[in-house]
Amino acid sequence: MSWGLLVARGQEATSISLRRWLGWLAENTPRAFRALAVTLLIIALAEPRLVSTYEEPVTEGVGIAFAIDLSTSMWAEDMAERTTRLEAAKETVLRFLENRTDDVGLVSFAGEALTRMPLTHDQYVVRAAVDALEVGLLIDGTDISSAIASGAALLRDAPHRSKVLILVTDGAHNKTGLIPTRAARAAAAFDVKIFAIAIGTDQSFGSGPTNMETVLTQTALITGGRYFKATDMAALDEIYEEIDQLAVPSEELVERTESTPLSHWLLIASLPFLLMGSALRASRWGVLP
């Protein structure tokens, strides 16, 4: 007796091979879908995130401290009709701040200096503090050095790149101790610029440069600031317009990082594979002939 192997040929062989391939595919496709779904779930449990870094331009306001003279000479009504020097100083300060978004501090001085308000961004608080300034709240005199020292102390630890002290007075320094130029050098060490404004009529200044003007000019130059003289309200407004152009906000590029969680997207992506795997397994394609 002889043995032989029957081998299908032609269309019969092709049909057998195709059936075996379809059977393997029908059996393993649901497994592959389930395996892919489980893989996505495992990755989702690890809470992956998409991290992106970009640079954003940020405009930083100016740190501004005002030092306002409250000596008795600020009662003089020579800046406008029935307007005292102090009233003129207060009104122009508030107008200057109307269109600015700076952090503002306030120092009042006469024969001594007093910090009335630390740096704040609250315009209501600033307005209330300026409105409350009155002559007679301090010992009479003019202590320019203490005014500069107190204003610089407000700005010393401020995070701003641009720091400005606007000093408004109508009198010469007349106190012993620290001299204004040394106080100005200390302010310069903290990167504080002094804009010194002398207010009063031409008669109060005299014909030539006074001691007050000399001292204020020196303190401004030491810090890289400017000295101004205002004999009326209009001149004072013009000075503040110029300061507004000089004390410009700085702009810098800040690096920002955004983190986007991907877990919920992976969970959503796993659901179709789970459903398709279960559906194929339960269908007639999931049962081998």
C-alpha positions in Angstrom: 0.0 0.0 0.0 1.4 3.4 -0.9 0.7 6.7 0.9 0.4 10.1 -0.8 -0.3 13.7 0.1 -3.2 15.4 -1.5 -2.5 19.0 -2.2 -5.2 21.4 -3.4 -4.5 23.2 -6.6 -5.8 26.3 -8.4 -8.9 28.0 -6.9 -9.3 25.4 -4.2 -5.7 26.1 -2.8 -6.4 29.8 -2.9 -9.7 29.4 -1.1 -8.1 27.4 1.7 -5.2 29.9 2.2 -7.6 32.8 2.2 -9.8 31.2 4.8 -6.9 30.5 7.1 -5.8 34.2 6.8 -9.2 35.5 7.4 -9.6 33.2 10.4 -6.3 34.4 11.9 -7.3 38.0 11.3 -10.8 37.5 12.8 -9.3 35.9 15.9 -6.4 38.4 16.5 -8.0 41.7 15.6 -10.1 41.9 18.8 -7.0 41.1 20.8 -5.0 43.8 19.1 -7.8 46.4 19.7 -8.0 45.4 23.4 -4.2 45.5 23.8 -4.1 49.0 22.2 -6.9 50.2 24.5 -5.1 48.9 27.6 -1.9 50.5 26.4 -3.7 53.9 26.1 -5.2 53.5 29.5 -1.9 52.7 31.1 -0.3 55.8 29.5 -3.3 57.9 30.7 -2.7 56.8 34.3 0.8 58.2 34.0 -0.8 61.7 33.5 1.3 62.8 30.5 1.4 66.5 29.7 2.3 68.5 26.6 4.6 71.3 27.6 5.2 74.4 25.4 7.4 77.4 26.1 7.0 80.8 24.5 8.1 84.4 25.1 5.6 87.1 25.8 6.2 90.8 25.8 5.2 92.4 29.2 5.0 96.1 29.8 6.1 97.0 33.3 4.9 100.3 34.9 7.2 102.8 36.5 7.8 102.9 40.3 7.0 106.6 41.2 7.4 108.2 44.6 6.2 111.8 45.2 7.9 114.0 47.8 5.6 117.0 48.4 6.7 120.1 50.5 4.3 121.0 53.3 6.2 123.9 54.7 4.2 127.1 55.6 5.4 128.9 52.5 3.3 126.4 50.4 0.3 128.5 51.5 1.4 131.3 49.2 -1.3 132.0 46.5 0.9 132.8 43.5 0.4 129.8 41.1 -3.0 130.9 40.0 -5.9 133.0 41.2 -6.8 131.9 44.7 -4.7 128.8 44.3 -2.0 128.0 46.8 1.3 126.3 45.9 0.2 123.2 47.7 -3.2 123.1 45.9 -1.4 123.5 42.6 1.0 120.7 43.5 -1.8 118.3 44.5 -4.0 119.1 41.4 -1.2 118.6 38.9 0.0 115.3 40.6 -3.5 113.9 40.2 -3.8 115.0 36.6 -0.4 113.5 35.8 -1.5 110.1 37.2 -4.9 110.0 35.4 -3.5 108.2 32.3 -0.7 106.2 34.0 -0.7 102.7 35.5 2.2 103.0 37.8 2.9 101.9 41.4 2.9 105.2 43.4 4.2 106.1 46.8 3.9 109.4 48.7 6.3 111.3 51.1 5.4 114.6 52.7 8.2 116.8 54.2 8.9 120.1 55.8 11.4 120.3 58.6 11.2 116.5 58.6 10.0 113.8 56.2 7.1 111.4 56.7 6.1 108.4 54.5 2.4 108.9 53.9 1.8 105.9 51.6 3.9 103.0 50.4 4.0 101.9 46.8 0.5 101.0 45.7 -1.4 100.4 42.4 -4.7 101.5 43.9 -5.6 104.8 42.4 -8.3 105.5 44.9 -5.8 105.2 47.8 -3.4 107.4 45.9 -6.0 110.1 45.4 -7.1 110.0 49.0 -3.6 110.3 50.3 -2.8 113.3 48.0 -6.0 115.0 48.9 -5.2 114.6 52.6 -1.9 116.6 52.4 -2.1 119.8 54.4 0.4 122.4 55.6 1.0 122.2 59.3 1.1 118.4 59.6 4.9 118.5 60.1 7.6 120.6 61.9 8.2 123.7 59.7 11.3 124.0 57.6 12.7 122.4 54.4 14.6 119.1 54.8 15.4 118.1 51.2 17.8 115.4 52.3 15.2 113.6 54.4 12.7 113.9 51.5 15.1 112.3 49.1 16.1 109.6 51.6 12.5 108.7 52.4 11.5 108.6 48.7 14.5 106.4 47.8 13.7 104.1 50.6 10.2 103.6 49.2 11.7 102.7 45.8 14.8 100.8 47.0 13.3 97.3 46.9 10.7 98.0 44.2 10.9 95.4 41.3 10.5 98.1 38.6 13.3 98.7 36.2 12.4 102.4 36.1 12.3 104.2 39.5 11.5 107.9 39.7 11.3 110.3 42.6 9.4 113.5 41.9 10.3 116.2 44.5 8.1 119.3 44.6 9.3 122.2 46.9 9.4 126.0 47.1 12.2 126.4 49.5 15.9 125.8 50.0 17.3 123.1 52.2 17.8 124.5 55.7 18.4 121.6 58.0 21.7 120.3 59.4 23.0 116.8 59.1 22.8 114.8 55.8 23.3 117.1 52.8 21.1 116.7 49.8 23.9 115.7 47.4 24.8 112.7 49.6 21.2 111.7 49.8 21.0 111.9 46.0 24.1 109.7 45.7 22.4 107.1 47.9 19.3 107.3 45.7 21.4 106.8 42.6 22.8 103.6 44.1 19.2 102.3 44.1 18.8 103.4 40.5 16.3 106.1 41.5 16.1 109.2 39.2 15.1 112.5 40.8 12.9 115.0 39.0 13.1 118.1 41.1 10.5 120.8 40.7 10.8 124.2 42.2 7.5 126.1 42.4 6.8 129.8 43.0 6.8 133.1 41.2 9.8 134.7 39.6 9.9 137.2 42.6 10.4 134.3 45.0 13.3 132.9 43.0 15.1 136.2 42.5 17.1 137.4 39.5 19.9 134.8 39.6 20.3 131.1 40.5 19.3 130.7 44.1 20.7 128.2 46.6 17.6 126.1 46.2 18.0 125.9 42.5 21.6 125.0 42.8 20.9 122.2 45.2 18.0 120.8 43.3 19.9 120.9 40.0 22.8 119.0 41.6 20.6 116.3 43.1 18.8 115.8 39.8 22.1 115.5 37.8 23.6 113.1 40.3 20.8 110.6 39.7 20.4 111.2 36.0 17.2 113.1 36.4 16.1 116.7 35.6 15.5 120.0 37.4 12.4 122.1 36.5 11.1 125.4 37.6 7.3 126.3 37.5 6.1 129.8 38.1 2.4 129.0 37.5 -0.1 126.2 36.9 0.4 126.1 33.2 4.1 125.7 33.5 3.6 123.0 36.1 1.3 121.0 33.8 3.9 121.3 31.0 6.6 120.0 33.3 4.5 116.9 34.1 3.8 116.4 30.5 7.6 116.3 29.9 8.1 113.9 32.8 5.4 111.7 31.4 7.6 111.3 28.3 10.7 110.7 30.3 9.3 108.2 32.8 8.2 105.6 30.2 7.2 102.0 31.1 9.8 99.4 30.3 9.0 96.3 28.1 10.7 93.0 28.5 10.2 89.4 27.1 9.0 87.0 29.8 9.3 83.3 29.2 5.9 81.5 29.8 5.3 77.8 30.1 2.0 76.2 29.3 1.2 72.6 30.4 -1.7 70.8 28.7 -2.9 67.5 30.3 -3.3 64.6 27.8 -4.9 62.0 30.1 -8.5 62.7 29.1 -7.7 62.6 25.4 -6.0 59.2 25.8 -9.0 57.9 27.8 -11.4 59.0 25.0 -9.1 57.5 22.4 -9.1 54.1 24.2 -12.9 53.8 24.2 -13.3 53.1 20.4 -10.8 50.3 20.5 -12.5 48.7 23.5 -15.8 48.9 21.8 -14.6 47.6 18.5 -12.7 44.7 20.1 -15.8 43.7 22.1 -18.1 44.0 19.1 -15.8 41.9 16.8 -15.4 39.3 19.5 -19.2 39.0 19.9 -20.0 39.0 16.2 -19.9 36.1 13.7 -16.5 37.2 12.6 -15.2 36.5 16.1 -16.2 32.8 15.9 -13.9 30.6 13.9 -15.6 28.1 11.4 
